[in-house]
Amino acid sequence: MLPYQEKIISEILSATSIQGARILEIGGTPPWTVANKLIEMGAKSVTSINYRSDLENLRISDSIDFYNIDARIMSSVLKEKYDLIFGIAVIEHLPNLETILGECVKILNTNGRIALHGAAFWSSNLGHHVFVHIDNARYEFNANNPIDDFSHIYFSKQEMETHLIEVKQLPATHATAIVNYIYDNPILNRYHYEDILSSYKRAGLEFSYFRHSNWKTPTSDTLDRIQARLGPYFSQIYNNYSCGELLLIASVN
């Protein structure tokens, strides 16, 4: 497992047991190292799901299966009940989070836990999550990042493209690819911190473990630009721009 995966798994296991557990992993990818590690640590079985055109259903081992399914309809495909449903670095990628949480509830055993982790959220300084490789250039939110902190929130798509070309001096084709990723790519749900928490509440879930990790706080000038872009209604709803990462472990009320 990668270091960040080891950290999150360790944190989850400090809050809930997996001995003999049936586990569902949301957002699993080859070579399914996390799923294999959980089996080694005592889980009974792991069902891993993702929704990607390049993956097919696969029996990985006697204890691990992979299904290429949309988490928004997973209860119609998965007939088993699970003791733990988890996902690492997935919250920001899950569309219709409330719907997916509702699906989790349908396939969760009594006293089961839902443990989802995510970073970086749209409302955080790196919420653009840019990950664009074009020509010989690589633009990534954690390396060679051309996006100023929080600017994805206060710039429109056109403003961002102009900024990247005129101020950052990027080729126009690169700027276009970047803004398309930031503002149009369905891989991001563009939820603010408050949207995430309200989705759990509406799904009837209660937190048993809650880790909130602050990254950067916008300057007063930046916050003014964000609020001007959002308008007075959303400026009242959205006020947490510091949290960039969450680990939420929840159960049904």
C-alpha positions in Angstrom: 0.0 0.0 0.0 1.0 3.6 -0.5 1.9 5.6 2.7 -1.3 7.6 2.6 -3.4 4.4 2.2 -1.6 2.8 5.1 -2.3 5.8 7.3 -6.0 5.9 6.5 -6.4 2.1 6.9 -4.6 2.3 10.3 -6.9 5.1 11.3 -10.1 3.2 10.3 -8.9 0.1 12.1 -8.4 2.1 15.3 -12.1 2.9 15.2 -13.6 -0.3 14.0 -12.8 -4.0 13.9 -12.5 -6.0 10.6 -12.0 -9.5 12.1 -14.2 -11.8 10.1 -15.8 -8.8 8.4 -17.4 -8.6 5.0 -16.0 -5.4 3.5 -17.0 -3.2 0.5 -14.3 -1.0 -1.0 -15.6 2.0 -3.1 -13.0 3.2 -5.6 -10.8 0.2 -5.7 -8.1 0.0 -8.4 -5.6 -2.6 -9.6 -3.6 -4.2 -8.2 -6.0 -4.1 -5.2 -3.3 -3.8 -2.6 -5.6 -2.4 0.0 -8.1 -5.2 -0.4 -5.4 -7.9 -0.2 -4.0 -6.2 2.9 -7.4 -6.3 4.6 -7.7 -10.0 3.9 -4.3 -10.5 5.4 -5.4 -8.6 8.5 -8.4 -10.8 9.1 -11.3 -9.7 6.9 -13.5 -12.5 5.6 -14.0 -11.0 2.2 -13.6 -7.7 0.2 -15.8 -6.6 -2.6 -14.1 -3.8 -4.5 -16.1 -1.5 -6.9 -15.3 1.3 -9.3 -16.9 2.8 -12.3 -14.4 3.0 -15.1 -14.5 2.1 -18.8 -11.1 0.4 -18.7 -12.0 -2.2 -16.0 -14.2 -5.3 -16.1 -15.7 -7.5 -13.4 -13.1 -9.8 -12.0 -12.6 -12.6 -9.5 -9.3 -11.6 -8.0 -9.0 -14.3 -5.4 -11.2 -16.6 -3.3 -11.8 -13.7 -0.9 -11.8 -10.7 -3.3 -14.1 -9.7 -6.1 -14.1 -6.6 -8.3 -17.3 -5.1 -10.0 -17.4 -2.3 -12.4 -20.6 -0.6 -11.2 -21.9 2.9 -10.5 -22.1 3.4 -6.7 -25.3 5.3 -7.2 -27.1 2.0 -8.1 -24.9 -0.5 -6.3 -27.7 -1.9 -4.1 -29.4 -3.2 -7.2 -26.3 -5.3 -8.1 -24.7 -6.2 -4.8 -27.0 -8.5 -2.8 -24.7 -9.1 0.1 -24.7 -7.1 3.3 -21.4 -5.6 4.5 -20.0 -4.9 8.0 -17.7 -2.1 6.7 -18.0 0.1 3.6 -14.9 2.2 3.0 -13.2 4.3 0.4 -9.9 6.2 0.4 -9.5 9.5 -1.4 -13.0 9.1 -2.8 -15.4 11.7 -1.3 -14.5 14.4 -3.7 -15.1 12.0 -6.7 -18.5 10.7 -5.7 -21.4 12.3 -7.6 -24.7 12.6 -5.8 -23.1 11.8 -2.4 -26.4 11.6 -0.6 -27.7 9.0 -3.1 -24.5 7.0 -2.7 -24.7 7.2 1.1 -28.3 6.0 0.8 -27.1 3.0 -1.2 -24.5 2.3 1.4 -27.2 2.2 4.1 -29.2 -0.3 2.0 -26.4 -2.8 2.0 -25.0 -2.2 5.4 -25.3 -4.8 8.2 -26.8 -3.8 11.5 -24.1 -2.1 13.5 -22.0 -1.7 10.3 -19.8 1.3 9.6 -19.3 3.5 6.6 -15.8 4.9 6.5 -15.1 7.4 3.7 -12.0 9.6 3.3 -11.5 12.4 0.9 -9.2 15.3 -0.2 -9.0 17.8 -1.7 -12.5 19.3 -1.6 -13.7 22.0 -4.0 -13.9 24.5 -1.2 -10.2 24.0 -0.2 -7.2 25.7 -1.7 -6.4 22.7 -3.9 -10.0 21.8 -4.6 -9.4 22.2 -8.4 -7.6 18.8 -8.1 -5.9 19.5 -11.4 -4.3 16.4 -13.0 -3.6 17.1 -16.7 -0.9 15.6 -18.9 -0.6 17.2 -22.3 2.2 17.2 -24.8 5.3 16.9 -22.6 3.9 18.8 -19.7 2.4 17.5 -16.5 0.2 19.8 -14.4 -0.8 18.2 -11.1 -2.4 19.7 -7.9 0.5 18.4 -5.8 3.3 19.0 -8.3 3.8 21.7 -11.0 0.5 23.2 -10.0 -0.3 26.4 -12.1 -3.5 27.2 -10.1 -3.3 29.9 -7.5 -4.9 28.9 -4.1 -8.7 29.2 -4.2 -8.8 30.8 -7.6 -10.9 27.9 -9.0 -13.7 29.2 -6.7 -13.5 32.9 -7.5 -12.6 32.7 -11.2 -15.1 31.7 -13.9 -14.0 29.2 -16.4 -13.2 31.9 -18.9 -11.4 34.0 -16.4 -9.3 31.1 -15.3 -8.3 30.3 -18.9 -7.4 34.0 -19.6 -5.4 34.0 -16.4 -3.5 30.9 -17.3 -2.6 32.2 -20.7 -1.8 35.9 -19.9 -0.4 35.6 -16.4 0.9 32.1 -16.1 2.1 32.1 -19.8 0.8 28.7 -20.5 0.1 27.6 -24.1 -3.6 28.1 -25.0 -4.1 24.4 -25.6 -2.7 23.6 -22.2 -4.9 26.3 -20.5 -8.0 24.9 -22.3 -7.3 21.4 -21.1 -6.7 22.5 -17.6 -10.0 24.6 -17.3 -12.0 21.7 -18.9 -10.6 19.4 -16.2 -11.3 21.8 -13.4 -14.8 23.0 -14.4 -16.3 20.2 -16.6 -14.6 16.9 -15.8 -17.2 14.6 -14.1 -14.5 13.0 -12.0 -15.0 15.8 -9.5 -18.2 16.5 -7.6 -17.3 20.1 -6.7 -18.9 19.8 -3.2 -18.1 22.4 -0.5 -17.3 21.2 3.0 -20.8 22.0 4.1 -22.4 20.0 1.2 -20.5 16.9 2.4 -21.7 17.1 6.0 -25.3 17.9 5.0 -25.3 14.9 2.7 -24.6 12.6 5.7 -27.3 14.3 7.8 -29.9 13.9 5.1 -28.9 10.2 4.6 -29.7 9.6 8.3 -26.1 8.9 9.3 -24.4 9.7 12.6 -20.6 10.1 13.0 -18.7 7.8 15.3 -15.3 9.2 14.2 -14.6 12.5 12.6 -11.2 13.8 11.5 -11.1 17.3 10.0 -7.7 18.4 8.7 -7.2 22.1 7.9 -4.9 23.1 5.1 -4.8 26.8 4.1 -7.1 29.6 5.1 -7.9 32.2 2.5 -6.7 35.8 3.1 -9.3 38.4 3.7 -8.9 39.6 0.1 -9.3 36.1 -1.3 -12.3 35.5 0.9 -13.9 38.7 -0.4 -13.4 37.5 -4.0 -14.9 34.1 -3.2 -17.9 35.7 -1.5 -18.4 38.1 -4.4 -18.4 35.2 -6.9 -20.8 33.1 -4.8 -23.2 35.9 -4.0 -24.9 36.7 -0.6 -27.0 33.5 -0.4 -24.2 31.0 -0.8 -21.8 33.2 1.2 -24.0 32.6 4.2 -24.1 28.8 3.6 -20.4 28.3 2.8 -17.8 29.6 5.2 -15.3 26.8 5.8 -12.5 27.0 3.2 -9.7 25.7 5.5 -10.6 22.0 5.6 -9.0 20.1 2.8 -9.3 16.5 4.1 -11.9 14.5 6.0 -12.1 11.0 7.3 -15.7 10.2 8.3 -16.8 7.0 10.0 -20.6 6.8 10.4 -23.4 4.5 11.2 -27.2 4.6 10.8 -29.0 6.7 13.4 
